[in-house]
Amino acid sequence: MKKTVKWALIGCGDISERRVAPALINLPESDLISVSRKRADLAESFAKRFNAPKWYKSWEEQIQDSDIDTVYVATPVYMHEEQVIRSAEAGKHVLCEKPMAIDRHACQRMIDACQANDVKLGVAYYRHFYPVLDRIKKLIQTDEIGQVTVAQINCFSQFNRKPDEPRGWLLDRTQSGGGPMIDFGSHRLEVFVHLFGKDVEVTGVNANLLHQDRNVEDTSLAVMQFKSGTMGLLTVTHTADEYQDTLMLYGTKGSVHIPNLNQGGYQVIKSKEIIKEDTLPPHSNFHQPLIADFNMAILEDRDPVVNGEAGKVITEIIDRIYGNP
């Protein structure tokens, strides 16, 4: 009989509903065994929708179940550290939602716990698996656009929630660690690191331009210089009327334009002419390739592609952007 990875899902929010649970039940190497949520009735209804045989109000009880070997942590950021460490101490592999933790110190404690208990740790930076980014990386490596001197990402998404509304916790620094930079900016920082490497100098500018009553920024800029010399600029905001999710690379021989990263269309432009264009969309369930890789990491006894160290690199950059000690 083919071996499968037996999963427990901690947290039954929007991401779990739309992406994580569907991936866990659709992949042939996965079995979704249990889910947990503070409200037992909601945990039960979620479990029944996804044919999970068990549900728990207490994640602490859930991770002690001998029927599971792997945990997906899909809870607010401030909870990640304890849940990952406790799961590792229970002998479970862990795939943790991004960002990995509130700060780099928590990330290191999570890594240490997983290493001490000989379990695997991954972080859900699923954009690492986007086919268009593999194509762009090859364009860079083959010198098709020359030396990339400037790389720019804009990510604009309006967001304003009250504390008691769904995802309202994202605007509470004690729970989220910050505003749009740590939330969706972390994904784009991982894109930069994927393309240009982890050796980077970074300076951050953070502001509340519209929502002065928040204790997290509503707008943030990160200015970076990578070891290769490439200068990077990441701009994220909750304030702009126009939604954007762009990636633009400007090189000495040409440029690459991705107007919407989640759609995967790109153009290569040289001397003001489009010389190549294509669309390489991501999987319809963004999380599925990430979870598939984590399944195979367990079955093949290797590191996941996006492991704990990779997750900590992004959090270290975020700490510098925010000026965290």
C-alpha positions in Angstrom: 0.0 0.0 0.0 1.3 3.5 -0.9 2.3 5.5 2.1 0.5 8.7 2.7 1.1 11.7 5.0 -1.5 12.0 7.7 -2.3 15.7 8.4 -3.8 17.7 11.2 -5.0 21.2 10.3 -4.8 23.8 13.1 -7.1 26.7 12.2 -10.2 26.7 9.9 -10.2 30.2 8.5 -10.4 31.6 5.0 -7.1 30.2 3.7 -7.8 26.8 5.1 -11.3 26.7 3.6 -10.2 27.9 0.1 -6.8 26.4 -0.3 -5.2 24.3 2.4 -7.9 21.8 3.1 -8.8 21.3 -0.6 -5.1 20.6 -1.4 -4.8 18.2 1.5 -7.7 16.1 0.3 -6.9 16.4 -3.4 -3.3 15.3 -3.3 -2.9 11.5 -3.4 -0.1 11.5 -0.9 -2.2 13.3 1.8 -4.9 12.3 4.3 -6.6 15.0 6.3 -7.2 13.3 9.6 -8.3 16.2 11.9 -9.0 19.9 12.2 -9.2 22.2 15.2 -10.9 25.5 16.0 -11.8 27.3 19.2 -15.5 26.8 18.4 -16.1 23.1 18.3 -19.3 23.4 16.2 -17.4 25.2 13.5 -14.6 22.7 13.7 -17.1 19.9 13.3 -18.8 21.5 10.3 -15.5 22.2 8.6 -14.4 18.6 9.2 -17.5 17.2 7.7 -17.2 19.4 4.6 -13.7 18.0 4.0 -14.4 14.5 5.1 -11.9 14.7 8.0 -12.8 12.0 10.6 -11.8 14.0 13.7 -12.3 17.5 15.0 -11.0 19.3 18.1 -11.7 22.4 20.1 -8.2 22.1 21.5 -5.1 22.0 19.3 -3.1 20.9 22.2 -5.1 17.7 22.3 -5.1 17.4 18.6 -1.3 17.2 18.2 -1.1 14.3 20.6 -3.1 12.1 18.3 -1.0 9.2 17.2 -3.0 8.9 14.0 -1.3 12.1 12.6 2.3 12.7 11.6 2.2 16.2 10.2 0.6 19.5 11.2 -0.4 22.5 9.1 -0.5 25.7 11.3 -3.0 28.2 9.8 -3.5 30.6 12.7 -2.6 34.2 13.5 1.1 34.9 13.4 1.6 35.3 17.2 0.4 31.7 17.7 2.8 30.1 15.3 5.8 29.8 17.6 4.0 27.9 20.3 2.1 25.7 18.0 5.1 24.8 15.9 7.3 24.1 18.9 4.6 22.0 20.7 3.9 20.1 17.5 7.6 19.3 17.0 7.8 18.2 20.6 4.9 15.8 19.9 7.0 14.3 17.1 5.1 15.9 14.2 6.4 17.5 11.0 5.1 21.1 10.6 4.2 23.3 7.7 3.5 26.8 9.0 1.7 29.6 7.3 3.6 32.7 6.4 5.0 34.9 7.9 6.8 32.3 9.9 6.7 34.2 13.3 6.5 37.6 14.9 10.3 38.1 14.7 13.6 36.3 13.8 14.2 35.2 17.4 10.9 33.2 17.4 11.9 31.7 14.0 15.1 30.4 15.4 13.4 28.8 18.4 11.0 27.1 16.0 13.9 25.8 13.9 15.8 24.6 17.0 12.7 22.7 18.3 12.2 20.9 14.9 15.8 20.0 14.7 15.9 18.7 18.3 12.9 16.5 17.6 14.1 15.4 14.1 11.0 16.7 12.3 10.7 18.7 9.1 9.7 22.4 9.1 8.3 24.3 6.1 6.9 27.8 5.6 4.0 28.6 3.2 5.7 30.9 0.8 3.8 29.3 -2.1 4.8 31.8 -4.7 8.2 30.1 -4.8 6.5 27.5 -6.9 5.0 29.8 -9.6 6.1 28.7 -13.0 6.5 32.3 -14.2 9.2 32.9 -11.6 11.1 29.8 -12.7 11.0 31.2 -16.2 12.2 34.7 -15.1 15.0 33.2 -13.0 16.2 31.3 -16.1 16.1 34.6 -18.1 18.3 36.2 -15.5 20.7 33.2 -15.3 21.1 33.0 -19.1 21.9 36.8 -19.3 19.0 37.4 -21.7 18.2 40.7 -20.2 21.7 41.4 -19.0 22.6 42.5 -15.5 19.4 43.3 -13.6 20.0 46.7 -12.2 16.5 47.6 -10.9 13.7 45.3 -9.7 10.4 46.7 -8.5 7.3 45.2 -7.0 4.1 47.1 -6.2 1.5 45.4 -4.1 -1.6 47.5 -3.3 -4.7 46.1 -1.6 -7.2 48.1 0.3 -7.9 46.7 3.8 -9.6 48.1 6.8 -11.3 45.9 9.4 -12.6 46.4 12.9 -11.0 44.2 15.6 -14.1 41.9 15.8 -14.4 41.5 12.0 -12.9 38.5 10.1 -9.1 39.0 9.8 -9.3 42.1 12.0 -6.4 40.7 14.0 -4.1 41.6 11.1 -4.3 45.2 12.3 -3.2 44.4 15.8 0.6 44.4 16.0 0.6 42.1 19.0 -1.1 39.4 16.9 0.2 40.2 13.4 3.7 41.7 13.9 2.9 44.6 11.6 0.8 45.8 8.7 1.0 45.1 4.9 4.7 44.6 4.8 4.7 41.5 7.1 1.4 40.3 5.8 1.5 40.3 2.0 4.8 42.1 1.6 6.5 39.0 3.1 5.4 37.0 0.0 7.1 39.6 -2.3 10.2 39.7 -0.3 10.5 35.9 -0.8 10.1 36.5 -4.5 13.1 38.9 -4.4 15.2 36.4 -2.4 14.2 33.6 -4.8 15.4 35.6 -7.8 18.4 37.5 -6.3 19.6 35.6 -3.2 19.4 36.2 0.5 22.5 38.5 0.8 20.8 41.9 0.9 21.1 45.3 2.5 17.7 46.8 3.3 16.2 50.0 4.6 12.5 50.5 5.4 10.2 53.5 5.5 6.9 52.9 7.3 4.0 55.3 7.6 0.3 55.7 8.4 -0.9 57.9 5.6 -4.6 57.3 5.8 -5.3 55.2 8.9 -3.5 57.2 11.7 -5.4 55.3 14.4 -3.7 52.0 13.7 -0.8 50.6 15.6 0.5 49.0 12.4 1.6 50.8 9.2 -0.8 51.2 6.3 2.1 51.9 3.8 5.6 50.6 3.7 8.6 50.8 1.3 11.7 48.6 1.4 14.8 49.6 -0.5 17.2 46.8 -1.1 20.6 46.1 -2.6 21.5 42.5 -3.3 25.0 41.1 -3.4 24.8 40.9 -7.2 24.3 44.7 -7.3 20.6 44.6 -8.1 18.6 47.4 -6.5 15.2 46.4 -5.3 12.1 48.4 -4.4 9.1 46.9 -2.7 6.1 49.1 -2.1 3.0 47.8 -0.2 -0.1 49.7 0.9 -3.6 49.4 2.2 -4.5 52.9 1.0 -4.4 52.9 -2.8 -7.6 52.8 -4.9 -5.9 50.8 -7.6 -5.1 47.1 -6.9 -1.6 46.1 -8.0 0.6 43.0 -7.9 3.4 43.8 -10.3 7.0 42.6 -10.8 9.2 44.6 -13.1 12.9 43.9 -13.8 15.1 46.3 -15.7 18.4 45.0 -17.1 21.2 46.3 -19.2 20.0 44.3 -22.3 16.2 44.4 -21.7 13.4 44.3 -19.2 10.7 41.9 -17.9 7.2 43.1 -17.1 4.7 41.0 -15.1 1.6 43.1 -14.6 -0.1 40.6 -12.3 2.0 38.0 -10.7 -0.9 35.8 -9.7 -1.9 35.5 -13.4 1.6 34.6 -14.7 1.7 36.7 -17.9 5.0 38.3 -18.8 6.7 40.3 -21.5 10.4 40.6 -22.4 11.1 44.0 -23.9 14.2 45.1 -25.7 14.7 48.5 -27.5 11.1 49.3 -26.8 9.9 46.2 -28.7 8.2 43.1 -27.2 10.4 40.2 -28.2 8.8 37.5 -26.1 5.5 37.1 -24.2 3.8 34.2 -22.6 1.5 33.2 -19.8 2.6 30.7 -17.2 -0.2 30.7 -14.6 0.2 29.2 -11.2 -1.8 26.2 -10.1 -5.5 27.0 -9.6 -4.9 26.3 -5.9 -1.9 28.3 -5.0 -1.1 26.2 -2.0 -1.2 22.8 -3.7 2.4 22.7 -5.2 3.7 23.8 -1.8 1.9 21.1 0.1 2.8 18.5 -2.6 6.5 19.3 -2.1 6.1 19.0 1.7 4.5 15.6 1.3 7.3 14.4 -0.8 9.9 15.9 1.5 8.5 13.6 4.2 8.2 10.6 2.0 11.6 11.0 0.5 13.2 12.2 3.8 14.6 15.5 2.4 14.2 19.1 3.3 11.2 20.9 1.8 12.0 23.5 -0.8 10.9 26.3 1.5 12.2 25.2 4.8 12.4 26.9 8.2 15.7 28.6 7.4 14.2 30.1 4.2 11.3 31.4 6.3 13.6 32.9 8.9 15.5 34.8 6.1 12.3 36.7 5.2 11.5 37.5 8.8 15.0 38.8 9.3 14.5 41.2 6.4 11.2 42.3 7.8 12.8 42.9 11.2 15.3 45.3 9.5 12.5 47.0 7.5 10.6 47.7 10.8 13.8 48.5 12.8 13.1 45.6 15.2 16.0 44.9 17.6 
